[in-house]
Amino acid sequence: MSGDFVSDVKAIRQRARKHIEQGAVTDGYKGNLDVVLKLLNDALATEIVCVLRYKRHYYVAKGIHSKSVTDEFLEHAGEEQEHADQIAARINQLGGEPDFSPDGLTSRSHSEYIEGESLLDMIREDLVAERIAIESYTEMIHYIGDSDPTTRKMLEGILAVEEEHAEDMATLLASLDPKKKTA
């Protein structure tokens, strides 16, 4: 059968013994490790800021519609925390150190920490943050391409959830803001 997969197992074994202190980063890693680690630490900061914003919104939201909306805020906060955990673990796998320092957190984050005055403001700010995350993750995925399939796959999974979050926030906004209703 033409096109059979042939691998030099002996050579793979020899390469695996070199630089074992690098853990998961083998000679086959094609990404720019410094750039990938910076992108991931910026993504980590973004997720942490999103967790904090969603948690604040969960605790301070008031009004007749707040119960269903706060349930959504809490669910999103938990999912953003899962993203942060995934990203931190990947940074560690690549031999980097996840940056959890609160110093400069908002400057490293792609999204902003805007509290919002009303329930509608909170939903709008969360929707804006999700749209920022969608665009940022899309750019990261394109940059990484085939150079780091594991990181790309992780980011694609996170991106899918961020798109769901944006849809949730857009739906809430449309249902609660008469000016945003579409025909």
N, C-alpha and C positions, 0 to 999 in steps of 0.2 A: 504494500500500500504506500503510495507516494505521500509525502508530507508527514511521515511519522515523526513523532517527537523523539529527539535524540539529545541526551544530556551527558556531559562529562562529569559523572558523579565523583570521580576521584579529584578532579579540579575543584569542584564545589566543596568537597570536604577539606581540601587544603586551604581554600580561601576562608572557610568558616573558622579555621584555627587562628588566622591572622587577626590581630586587633580585636580580640574577644572582649576587651574592656568597653568596646563601643556598643555592646548589646545587640539591639535589633538593627542598627545601622551597619549594613554590610557593604562590600564593594559594589553590589548591585544597586545601591541607593543612588538615584540620579538627581534628586532635588538639591537645590542650594540650601543646605541645612540651616545656615544663619538666617536666611530670609524666611524660610518656613517656620523656624522657631519664633521669629519676631511676629509673623502673621498670626501664629497660634496664640502667643501671649496677648496680642491686641484683641483677638477674638475672645480670649478668656476674660479680659477686662470688660469687654462689651457684654458678655453673658452675666458677669457679676453685677454690673450696673443695671441690667435688665431685671435680675432677681430682686435687687434692692428697690427699684421703682415699682415693680409689680407688688412686692410685699407692702410697701407704703400704701399703694392704692387699695390693697386688700383691707388694710386696717383703718383707713380714714374715709373711705367712700361712704356717703350717706345719701338717703333719698329713697323714694318709693321703689325704684328699680334696682337698688344697690345689692340686694341679696343674690340675684342671679348673676350680676356683673362681678361681684366680689368672688363668687365661686370660680368664675373664669379667671380672674386675676390670680387667685391662689393656685389653680391648676397650671397656669402659665409660669408662675414663679418656680414651681417644682420642676417643670420641664426645662426651664432655663438653667436651673441648678444642675440637672442631669447633663446638659450640654457643657457646662463649665467643668464638671467632673470628667467627662469624656475628653475634653480638650487638654485638661491638666494631665491626665493619664498618657495621652499621646505625646505631649511635650516631654514627659519623663521617659517614655519609650525611645524617643529620639535623642536622649542624652542631655536634654536641656532641663531647666528648672522653671516650673510654673511660677509666674509672678503674681502673688496674691497681695502684694503690698498695697495698703490703702493710699499711700503717697503716690499721687499722679494717676490714680485709677481712672478718673474721668478724662484725663488727657490722653490716656492709652485707649480708651473706649471709643468705638465708632459712634455709638448712640449717646445721646445726652441724658442727663438725669434732670428731667423737668417734672415737677410734682403735679401740676395741674390744680386748678381751683375747684372745679366742679366735676361731677361724674363724667360729663361729656368731655371736659378737658383731659381728664385722665385717660379716657378711651382714645381720644385723638393722639395724645402723646405716646401711648403704647403702640398705636397703629403706625405712627411715624417711625418709632424705634424699630418695629418689625420690618418696615420697608427699607430702612437703612441696613438692617441685618441681611435682608434678602439680597440687596445689591452688593454688599461687602462679601458675603459668602460666595455669591456667583463669581465675583472677580477673583477671589482666592482659588476657587475650583478651576477657573480658566488658567490662572497662573501655574498652578501645580500640574495640571494636565496628567500625563502619564508618568511624570517623574517620581511620584510618591502615591501609588494607588491606595494605600491604606488610609493616609490622611485625606485624600480626595473622597474616598467612600464615606469616611466619617463626616466630612463637611457636607456631602450631598445629603446624608441622613438628617443632619441638623437643619440644612436649608429647607428640606421638605416640611419639617415641624414649624419652622419660622413662617413658611407660607401658610400653613394651617392657622397659626396665630394671627397673621394679618387678616385672613378671611374672617376669623372669629371677631376681631376688633371692628372690621368694616361692617359686618352684619349687626353687631351691637350698636355701632354708631348710626347706621341707617334706621334701626328699629327705635332708637331713642331720640334722634334728632330730626324733627319734621322737615327741616331745611335740606337734609341730605337724602330724602326719599327719592327713589328713581322710579320712573314709569315702567 
